[in-house]
């Protein structure tokens, strides 16, 4: 399994793309924004490098309408078989870097368990 966290800018609520999404689409924009945040967490947790397959849309509480708004708002890119979170790899740990972090977490967990249960 992937990382238990993602990087999230503390000013994300004021980001122009999020603000435009909510201003232009009201409650539907807020719902799409929630789907966007869920997509970030899903991608981090499932090591998808920012790819959201059509088959996983339901697991991030999204609808095709939400996806369309995120593409229109330039937060997601339409790709074959689903979507890609725009700029995901520039802000999140991906690929080899993610493997290094995951391996370090695993080693630390093993070391902690060994010290706890050692006689």
trRosetta pair geometry for C-beta under 8 A, 3 or more apart (Angstrom, degrees):
i j d omega theta_ij theta_ji phi_ij phi_ji
1 45 6.6 -24 -180 -178 95 74
1 46 7.6 -50 -149 -98 67 44
1 47 8.0 168 179 -12 31 107
2 44 5.6 170 133 148 136 48
2 45 4.6 155 61 -173 116 20
2 46 5.5 -60 -9 -5 131 10
2 47 4.1 -179 -88 -41 110 81
2 98 7.0 -30 -143 -177 91 126
2 102 7.1 -84 -143 -89 40 124
3 6 7.1 127 93 -72 120 57
3 44 5.2 -65 63 172 101 96
3 45 6.9 -102 64 -89 53 42
3 47 7.8 111 -2 -73 76 82
3 93 6.4 84 -34 62 153 126
3 98 6.7 -107 -32 -148 113 95
3 101 6.4 2 -89 115 117 129
3 102 6.8 -110 -69 -78 73 85
3 105 7.7 157 -117 -26 71 157
4 45 7.4 50 -107 -105 36 87
5 44 7.0 -83 104 155 27 147
6 40 5.2 155 134 151 167 99
6 41 5.8 -127 -4 -95 134 52
6 43 7.7 72 -103 73 137 87
6 44 3.9 -134 -78 -46 102 158
6 92 5.9 -30 -152 -117 91 113
7 91 5.6 -144 84 161 122 84
7 92 5.8 -166 30 -97 101 60
7 93 7.7 116 -15 -16 110 80
8 12 5.9 -50 177 -26 89 145
8 37 7.8 37 -121 -135 135 93
8 40 6.9 98 -88 135 101 155
9 12 4.8 128 74 -56 87 85
9 15 7.2 90 83 -63 133 122
9 91 7.8 -63 -37 -151 99 135
11 14 5.1 -57 -177 50 83 106
11 15 6.5 113 122 -56 82 77
12 15 5.2 -23 -153 -13 43 120
12 18 6.3 86 163 -23 71 156
13 18 6.4 -115 -146 112 26 148
14 18 7.6 61 64 67 8 118
14 19 6.5 15 -161 -52 38 121
15 18 4.5 76 67 13 94 106
15 19 6.7 -172 85 -8 43 89
16 19 5.6 -56 -138 43 31 111
16 20 5.9 33 161 -21 67 108
17 20 5.8 -51 -141 38 28 111
17 21 6.4 35 154 -25 60 105
17 73 5.4 110 -174 164 92 99
17 74 6.0 -111 -125 72 126 94
17 75 5.6 144 152 -68 136 95
18 21 5.6 -52 -150 31 31 115
18 22 6.6 22 156 -11 64 106
18 33 5.6 78 -146 -124 91 121
18 36 7.7 -145 -102 72 93 156
18 75 8.0 78 -72 -83 66 136
19 22 6.1 -60 -150 41 30 105
19 23 5.9 27 156 -18 68 113
20 23 5.7 -56 -136 42 29 110
20 24 5.8 19 167 -12 67 115
20 73 6.4 160 93 -137 106 99
21 24 6.4 -63 -141 42 18 102
21 25 6.1 -36 176 30 57 115
21 29 4.2 159 147 -161 71 104
21 32 6.0 -125 -180 84 126 119
21 33 5.7 143 103 -65 138 98
21 69 6.5 95 -148 159 102 108
21 70 7.8 18 -120 -97 138 53
21 73 4.5 13 -84 -114 102 153
21 75 7.4 -3 -65 -21 141 135
22 25 6.9 -85 -130 57 18 76
22 26 7.1 56 -175 -109 57 14
22 29 4.3 173 -99 116 33 127
22 30 5.6 58 -116 -67 96 71
22 33 6.4 -5 -62 -34 95 142
23 29 7.2 -85 30 108 32 174
24 29 6.1 126 66 -79 70 142
24 73 8.0 -179 48 -91 136 101
25 28 4.4 -87 161 79 108 97
25 29 3.2 134 70 -50 99 97
25 32 6.9 24 91 15 150 130
25 69 6.0 5 -58 -137 173 134
26 29 5.8 118 47 18 24 104
26 30 7.2 -47 143 -5 40 98
27 30 5.4 -47 -146 34 39 114
27 31 6.4 43 152 -20 66 101
28 31 5.6 -50 -148 36 34 114
28 32 6.4 34 151 -18 64 105
28 65 7.1 -73 -160 143 118 120
28 66 7.8 -150 -177 -91 79 67
28 69 6.6 179 142 -72 100 157
29 32 5.6 -51 -145 38 33 110
29 33 6.3 39 151 -23 64 103
29 69 6.5 -154 -105 -180 59 143
29 73 8.0 117 -138 -71 94 144
30 33 5.5 -51 -150 33 32 116
30 34 6.6 37 150 -21 63 100
31 34 5.7 -50 -154 31 34 113
31 35 6.7 35 147 -18 64 103
31 66 6.0 -103 122 -99 95 112
32 35 5.4 -50 -151 35 37 115
32 36 6.5 47 147 -26 65 99
32 62 7.9 63 -125 -129 58 96
32 65 7.8 -107 -79 122 107 74
32 66 4.3 176 -105 -148 75 77
32 69 4.0 -82 -103 88 162 133
32 70 5.5 -165 -179 -53 110 83
32 73 7.3 133 128 4 138 143
33 36 5.4 -46 -152 28 35 118
33 37 6.8 32 152 -14 64 100
34 37 5.9 -54 -153 36 34 108
34 38 6.3 33 150 -16 66 107
34 61 6.9 -48 123 93 110 129
35 38 5.5 -55 -146 41 33 113
35 39 6.2 40 152 -26 66 104
35 60 5.7 89 -155 130 73 103
35 61 6.1 -139 -98 85 79 81
35 62 4.0 89 -141 -91 130 99
35 63 8.0 -106 -84 19 151 60
35 66 4.4 85 3 164 164 141
35 67 7.6 -101 139 -64 149 56
35 70 6.8 -107 93 -51 115 134
36 39 5.6 -53 -150 31 29 113
36 40 6.9 33 151 -20 62 99
36 70 5.7 163 -80 -115 98 122
36 75 5.4 -33 -121 151 131 148
36 76 7.5 -138 -110 -41 89 102
36 85 7.9 120 -155 -126 76 106
37 40 5.7 -47 -154 29 36 113
37 41 6.7 30 151 -12 65 104
38 41 5.7 -57 -150 41 36 109
38 42 6.0 38 152 -22 69 108
38 60 3.9 148 122 -164 116 88
38 61 5.7 133 -20 33 177 101
38 62 7.2 -166 75 -41 130 98
39 42 5.5 -51 -139 38 32 113
39 43 6.1 34 159 -20 65 106
39 52 5.2 -41 -143 -75 113 141
39 60 5.1 57 -73 -166 63 160
39 62 7.4 33 -61 -43 104 141
39 70 7.9 74 2 -145 156 165
39 76 7.4 -30 134 -85 171 118
39 83 8.0 -38 -147 91 147 123
39 85 5.8 162 131 -79 119 120
40 43 6.0 -57 -148 36 25 109
40 44 6.4 22 155 -14 61 109
40 85 6.6 124 -86 -139 67 161
40 88 7.7 -172 -118 -122 74 98
40 92 7.5 -174 -159 -72 88 138
41 44 5.8 -58 -148 40 30 110
41 45 6.0 22 159 -13 66 114
41 60 7.9 153 62 -124 91 101
42 45 5.9 -63 -142 44 26 106
42 46 5.8 -6 169 8 66 118
42 48 7.2 0 128 15 82 135
42 52 6.9 70 91 -107 132 98
42 56 6.8 148 169 156 144 127
42 59 6.5 119 -121 111 136 106
42 60 4.9 -76 -28 -81 148 113
43 46 6.5 -70 -131 53 21 90
43 47 7.9 85 171 -91 52 4
43 48 4.6 -96 -135 57 69 104
43 49 7.1 -97 -172 59 106 14
43 50 5.0 45 -159 -94 151 33
43 51 7.1 133 -120 40 107 40
43 52 6.8 -72 -69 -65 102 83
43 85 6.0 -89 -35 3 163 139
43 88 6.2 -72 142 -151 159 142
43 92 7.2 72 111 114 116 174
44 47 7.7 18 -175 -70 25 43
44 92 6.1 -126 -88 -156 96 134
44 93 7.8 70 -133 51 93 86
46 56 8.0 -127 48 -141 172 155
47 98 5.9 150 -127 140 101 149
47 102 7.9 -12 -82 -57 133 147
48 51 4.6 -122 160 56 103 78
48 52 7.1 93 123 -72 153 44
48 53 7.9 -127 -147 -16 139 88
49 88 6.7 122 164 107 49 130
49 89 6.4 12 -168 -77 87 101
49 94 4.7 81 -121 -150 82 120
49 95 6.5 52 -100 -50 120 74
50 84 5.4 53 124 -167 102 74
50 85 4.0 -118 -160 45 96 96
50 88 2.7 160 -92 53 136 166
50 89 6.2 -94 -8 -38 138 74
50 92 7.0 154 -63 45 99 137
50 94 7.2 -34 -14 -96 98 136
51 79 7.1 -70 -130 61 95 147
51 82 6.3 91 178 85 83 130
51 83 7.4 157 -156 87 51 44
51 84 5.5 -28 -99 -101 63 75
51 85 7.9 -118 -59 5 21 79
52 56 5.9 -128 -165 79 69 114
52 57 6.8 84 158 -82 110 66
52 60 6.9 -48 -140 8 127 150
52 67 8.0 -157 104 -115 132 110
52 76 7.2 -51 35 -134 128 128
52 82 5.2 -154 98 164 56 125
52 83 4.7 -10 61 64 102 93
52 84 7.4 -178 19 -85 76 24
52 85 6.8 83 -18 -42 108 88
53 56 4.8 83 59 8 84 102
53 57 7.8 -113 98 -30 50 73
53 81 5.7 -33 -135 147 84 99
53 82 4.1 -124 -128 -52 29 150
54 57 5.9 -23 -164 -18 41 116
54 81 6.2 -123 -1 176 100 52
54 82 4.7 -144 -33 -88 62 80
55 58 8.0 -47 171 18 41 98
55 82 7.8 -73 17 -77 63 121
56 59 4.9 -50 -168 34 72 118
56 60 6.7 52 141 -9 86 100
56 82 7.5 21 38 -123 95 146
57 60 6.4 -73 -158 44 34 96
57 62 4.5 -94 -174 80 84 108
57 63 7.2 111 154 -97 122 11
57 64 7.3 36 167 -67 165 54
57 66 8.0 153 -168 66 109 112
57 67 6.4 -49 -125 -55 130 128
57 82 7.6 -168 -52 -134 96 101
58 61 7.6 39 -174 -82 38 22
58 62 7.1 -110 -78 55 24 66
62 66 4.4 -128 -152 75 86 138
62 67 6.0 85 163 -50 129 86
63 66 4.8 105 49 2 71 98
63 67 7.2 -132 96 -2 42 86
64 67 5.4 -53 -149 37 37 115
64 68 6.3 41 152 -23 67 103
65 68 5.6 -51 -148 33 32 113
65 69 6.6 31 153 -17 64 103
66 69 5.8 -57 -153 36 33 110
66 70 6.4 30 151 -18 66 106
67 70 5.7 -57 -149 37 32 110
67 71 6.4 31 153 -17 66 104
67 76 6.6 -73 -157 77 69 159
67 83 6.0 -157 -154 -40 108 146
68 71 5.8 -53 -149 37 32 109
68 72 6.1 32 152 -18 65 109
69 72 5.5 -54 -143 41 32 113
69 73 5.9 25 157 -13 66 112
70 73 5.7 -57 -138 46 29 107
70 75 4.6 -81 -165 70 82 108
70 76 4.0 47 128 8 111 115
70 83 7.2 55 96 -171 124 159
71 74 7.7 37 176 -72 32 28
71 75 7.7 -90 -68 53 21 67
71 76 5.1 -59 -74 81 62 94
71 77 6.9 98 -125 -120 84 19
71 78 5.4 32 -124 -45 138 94
71 83 6.9 -121 -72 -122 100 123
74 86 6.4 1 163 -18 64 168
75 85 7.2 -29 156 -147 72 70
75 86 5.9 -144 -172 24 25 114
76 83 4.3 3 177 178 123 131
76 84 6.7 143 -164 70 70 39
76 85 6.0 -45 -106 -103 73 45
76 86 6.3 -144 -97 -19 16 88
77 83 6.4 146 71 -163 43 73
77 84 4.6 -20 59 60 100 95
77 85 7.9 -78 16 7 81 1
77 86 5.5 110 -29 -76 96 84
78 83 6.0 -44 -104 -106 40 76
79 82 6.1 -5 68 74 90 61
79 83 6.1 133 22 -125 87 20
79 84 4.9 63 -20 -20 133 103
84 88 7.0 -121 173 4 79 126
85 88 4.0 85 84 -63 104 117
87 90 4.8 -53 -169 39 82 115
87 91 6.0 55 137 -8 95 109
88 91 6.6 -89 -158 47 27 92
88 92 5.4 -28 175 25 72 123
88 94 7.0 92 125 -64 94 137
89 92 6.6 -67 -106 56 25 84
89 94 4.7 -58 -121 20 83 154
89 95 7.6 35 -134 -9 113 108
93 97 5.0 -129 -159 116 83 108
93 98 4.6 131 134 -84 93 75
93 101 5.5 5 171 4 157 151
94 97 6.4 46 59 53 40 105
94 98 5.4 -11 -140 -27 14 120
95 98 6.1 119 50 17 26 100
95 99 7.3 -52 141 -5 40 100
96 99 5.5 -53 -151 34 37 115
96 100 6.5 40 152 -22 67 101
97 100 5.7 -51 -153 32 33 113
97 101 6.6 30 152 -15 65 105
98 101 5.7 -55 -148 39 34 110
98 102 6.1 34 154 -19 67 108
99 102 5.7 -54 -143 39 30 111
99 103 6.1 32 156 -20 65 107
100 103 5.8 -55 -146 36 27 110
100 104 6.4 28 154 -19 63 107
101 104 5.8 -56 -149 36 30 112
101 105 6.5 32 152 -20 64 104
102 105 5.7 -53 -150 35 32 112
102 106 6.3 32 153 -20 65 107
103 106 5.6 -54 -148 37 32 113
103 107 6.3 31 154 -18 66 106
104 107 5.8 -53 -145 37 31 110
104 108 6.2 31 155 -18 64 107
105 108 5.8 -58 -147 38 29 110
105 109 6.2 29 154 -19 64 108
106 109 5.7 -55 -148 36 29 111
106 110 6.4 29 154 -19 64 106
107 110 5.7 -53 -147 36 31 111
107 111 6.3 32 154 -19 64 107
108 111 5.7 -54 -147 37 31 112
108 112 6.3 32 154 -19 64 107
109 112 5.7 -55 -147 37 30 112
109 113 6.3 29 155 -18 65 106
110 113 5.8 -56 -148 37 30 110
110 114 6.3 31 154 -21 65 107
111 114 5.7 -54 -147 35 29 112
111 115 6.5 24 156 -15 64 106
112 115 6.0 -57 -147 38 30 106
112 116 6.3 27 156 -19 64 109
113 116 5.7 -58 -146 37 30 111
113 117 6.0 -3 168 7 67 114
114 117 6.6 -73 -137 51 22 88
114 118 5.7 40 162 -50 64 105
115 118 5.8 -35 -133 8 26 119
